[in-house]
Amino acid sequence: MNTNANYDVVIIGSGPAGSLCGIECRKKGLSVLCIEKDEFPRFHIGESLTGNAGQIITDLGLYDKMEEAEFPNKLGVNVIGSLSKNEFFIPILAKTWQVRRSSFDKMLKEKALEHGVEYQTGMVTDVLRDGEKVVGATYKTAAGSQNVNSKVLVDASGQTTFLSRKGVAGKRKVEFFSQQIASFAHFENVERDLPPFSTNTTILYSKQYHWSWIIPISPTTDSLGVVIPKDLYYKECNSPEAAIEWGMNNISPELKRRFKNAEQVEASQSMADFSYRIEPFVGDGWLCIGDSHRFLDPIFSYGVSFGMKEGIRSAEAIATSIQTGDWKTPFYAFRDWSNKGQQIAADLIRYFWIYPIFFGYQMQNPDLRDEVIRLLGGCCFDCEGWKAPSIFSNAIKEYDRKQMETKIAS
Ligand SMILES: Cc1cc2nc3c(=O)[nH]c(=O)nc-3n(C[C@H](O)[C@H](O)[C@H](O)COP(=O)(O)OP(=O)(O)OC[C@H]3O[C@@H](n4cnc5c(N)ncnc54)[C@H](O)[C@@H]3O)c2cc1C
């Protein structure tokens, strides 16, 4: 760390968003300090990567390391509807992987170190301000509290939503998908499909917001998640173990079949209230990226790829703001770019949950199939002029309009 503790950029959190932001800022010649509260490797959920994420990883030069780590190759996602009906397959167009996040996040952090990002283990506890402007952060280590000055403070703290909690960014507002609880654990001896499909993601759903994932994260280990509405969780389960058991008995017979001889190798965990958005998420001297300002719904595995994309795109905004002394133009451009891409993903996910059978048809529609596959691959930020986003968006607007009419009438 610099003796005077002044950096162009200070990043809170070393998940995929923080690491990518750090790397890109270093490529632009900026000095970067990343402060991370946890020692790596550490557990994290979010193990299935989109094709877009795979491309970013390959562009980082990590292809060989991903292969050496034996992260399974993900060729696609098999989505299986209630009672094993309404099945469709989403192929992945770029090379990508399923990951154990503890080792994957460590790999990204090491890449950031190679690029000259400096690291500090510590918990960021406060922000430093000069009037309205954010000018740094306070962090705590075993040795005590310290201040560090920044030209831009980046919140990449994930679901902690640090700057929102500190009243710098806006308040956390629930998204459409908010009322779910996810329970998950790792297992060995899960029955897999035959190669080459054995390392794909399987999604099984019974009805809206009742679903589960199976993600092979190593040659022998699979991640299982069961996601159910909050009221059902508290009424019938009340623990991650019971929720997983509920999923086995109620989501699909296919789930039970695959886990018949499985052996759990990690403690089960539950996570609630993971779907939200925060506005504003940029301001004078600060911005938020990745989960620190928005998370939709994990069903199509957008989280890591959106975090990395925002990490990359934010670096451009940060560099311009430092060069020109004008934060508004680049930060508002970053905000609008992010909102547009996230909204396209939100509409697509809502369309799937409201009209799952039509969604399956759209996957077969020769006019839309390619676009839908690319959107599911993470291209939500790069789809200017495509037809599919407006089809999903118009259907959702119409659905919301009808819901509103019914509400007013009753
Ligand atoms: C149930 C569920 C399943 C999911 N499945 C998938 C999936 O299959 N694929 C996918 O791509 N995504 C998935 N996601 C989403 C994914 O986990 C996140 O979107 C992704 O990790 C976001 O990356 P990030 O860098 O923004 O935040 P994170 O990865 O959460 O990183 C934030 C970092 O900040 C650190 N931090 C927090 N507060 C502080 C502080 N005060 N000081 C210092 N450090 C701090 C944390 O320790 C952490 O390391 C899932 C999410 C959920 C809830």
The ligand as an SDF file (V2000), in Angstrom:
LIG
                    3D

 53 58  0  0  0  0  0  0  0  0999 V2000
  -29.1240  -18.3690   -4.7250 C   0  0  0  0  0  0  0  0  0  0  0  0
  -28.2100  -17.7430   -5.7280 C   0  0  0  0  0  0  0  0  0  0  0  0
  -27.6720  -18.5120   -6.7510 C   0  0  0  0  0  0  0  0  0  0  0  0
  -26.8190  -17.9110   -7.6850 C   0  0  0  0  0  0  0  0  0  0  0  0
  -26.3400  -18.6550   -8.7390 N   0  0  0  0  0  0  0  0  0  0  0  0
  -25.5910  -18.0470   -9.6790 C   0  0  0  0  0  0  0  0  0  0  0  0
  -25.0600  -18.7860  -10.7700 C   0  0  0  0  0  0  0  0  0  0  0  0
  -25.2730  -19.9900  -10.9080 O   0  0  0  0  0  0  0  0  0  0  0  0
  -24.2900  -18.1230  -11.6730 N   0  0  0  0  0  0  0  0  0  0  0  0
  -24.0180  -16.7830  -11.5560 C   0  0  0  0  0  0  0  0  0  0  0  0
  -23.3310  -16.2290  -12.4200 O   0  0  0  0  0  0  0  0  0  0  0  0
  -24.4670  -16.0790  -10.5090 N   0  0  0  0  0  0  0  0  0  0  0  0
  -25.2380  -16.6750   -9.5830 C   0  0  0  0  0  0  0  0  0  0  0  0
  -25.6690  -15.9460   -8.5170 N   0  0  0  0  0  0  0  0  0  0  0  0
  -25.2790  -14.5430   -8.4050 C   0  0  0  0  0  0  0  0  0  0  0  0
  -23.8130  -14.3660   -7.9750 C   0  0  0  0  0  0  0  0  0  0  0  0
  -23.5890  -15.0230   -6.7660 O   0  0  0  0  0  0  0  0  0  0  0  0
  -23.5290  -12.8750   -7.8220 C   0  0  0  0  0  0  0  0  0  0  0  0
  -24.2330  -12.1430   -8.7900 O   0  0  0  0  0  0  0  0  0  0  0  0
  -22.0370  -12.5470   -7.9720 C   0  0  0  0  0  0  0  0  0  0  0  0
  -21.2650  -13.2100   -7.0160 O   0  0  0  0  0  0  0  0  0  0  0  0
  -21.8720  -11.0270   -7.8390 C   0  0  0  0  0  0  0  0  0  0  0  0
  -20.5300  -10.6870   -7.8490 O   0  0  0  0  0  0  0  0  0  0  0  0
  -20.0220   -9.3700   -7.0980 P   0  0  0  0  0  0  0  0  0  0  0  0
  -18.5780   -9.2690   -7.4010 O   0  0  0  0  0  0  0  0  0  0  0  0
  -20.9370   -8.2470   -7.4240 O   0  0  0  0  0  0  0  0  0  0  0  0
  -20.2570   -9.6650   -5.5410 O   0  0  0  0  0  0  0  0  0  0  0  0
  -19.6600  -10.8360   -4.6370 P   0  0  0  0  0  0  0  0  0  0  0  0
  -19.2210  -11.9660   -5.4790 O   0  0  0  0  0  0  0  0  0  0  0  0
  -20.6650  -11.1070   -3.5900 O   0  0  0  0  0  0  0  0  0  0  0  0
  -18.3670  -10.1990   -3.9760 O   0  0  0  0  0  0  0  0  0  0  0  0
  -18.4810   -9.2030   -2.9870 C   0  0  0  0  0  0  0  0  0  0  0  0
  -17.2260   -9.2210   -2.1240 C   0  0  0  0  0  0  0  0  0  0  0  0
  -17.2510   -8.0900   -1.2630 O   0  0  0  0  0  0  0  0  0  0  0  0
  -16.7450   -8.4580    0.0190 C   0  0  0  0  0  0  0  0  0  0  0  0
  -17.2770   -7.4740    0.9840 N   0  0  0  0  0  0  0  0  0  0  0  0
  -18.5650   -7.2720    1.3430 C   0  0  0  0  0  0  0  0  0  0  0  0
  -18.6680   -6.2690    2.2270 N   0  0  0  0  0  0  0  0  0  0  0  0
  -17.4000   -5.8210    2.4550 C   0  0  0  0  0  0  0  0  0  0  0  0
  -16.8440   -4.7980    3.2980 C   0  0  0  0  0  0  0  0  0  0  0  0
  -17.6150   -4.0150    4.0640 N   0  0  0  0  0  0  0  0  0  0  0  0
  -15.5080   -4.6380    3.2840 N   0  0  0  0  0  0  0  0  0  0  0  0
  -14.6970   -5.4280    2.5110 C   0  0  0  0  0  0  0  0  0  0  0  0
  -15.1800   -6.3910    1.7050 N   0  0  0  0  0  0  0  0  0  0  0  0
  -16.5150   -6.5960    1.6670 C   0  0  0  0  0  0  0  0  0  0  0  0
  -17.2970   -9.8650    0.2060 C   0  0  0  0  0  0  0  0  0  0  0  0
  -16.5550  -10.5860    1.1670 O   0  0  0  0  0  0  0  0  0  0  0  0
  -17.1610  -10.4420   -1.2050 C   0  0  0  0  0  0  0  0  0  0  0  0
  -15.9390  -11.1250   -1.3930 O   0  0  0  0  0  0  0  0  0  0  0  0
  -26.5040  -16.5340   -7.5680 C   0  0  0  0  0  0  0  0  0  0  0  0
  -27.0270  -15.7830   -6.5050 C   0  0  0  0  0  0  0  0  0  0  0  0
  -27.8810  -16.3610   -5.6060 C   0  0  0  0  0  0  0  0  0  0  0  0
  -28.4560  -15.5220   -4.5130 C   0  0  0  0  0  0  0  0  0  0  0  0
  1  2  1  0
  2  3  1  0
  2 52  2  0
  3  4  2  0
  4  5  1  0
  4 50  1  0
  5  6  2  0
  6  7  1  0
  6 13  1  0
  7  8  2  0
  7  9  1  0
  9 10  1  0
 10 11  2  0
 10 12  1  0
 12 13  2  0
 13 14  1  0
 14 15  1  0
 14 50  1  0
 15 16  1  0
 16 17  1  0
 16 18  1  0
 18 19  1  0
 18 20  1  0
 20 21  1  0
 20 22  1  0
 22 23  1  0
 23 24  1  0
 24 25  2  0
 24 26  1  0
 24 27  1  0
 27 28  1  0
 28 29  2  0
 28 30  1  0
 28 31  1  0
 31 32  1  0
 32 33  1  0
 33 34  1  0
 33 48  1  0
 34 35  1  0
 35 36  1  0
 35 46  1  0
 36 37  1  0
 36 45  1  0
 37 38  2  0
 38 39  1  0
 39 40  1  0
 39 45  2  0
 40 41  1  0
 40 42  2  0
 42 43  1  0
 43 44  2  0
 44 45  1  0
 46 47  1  0
 46 48  1  0
 48 49  1  0
 50 51  2  0
 51 52  1  0
 52 53  1  0
M  END
$$$$
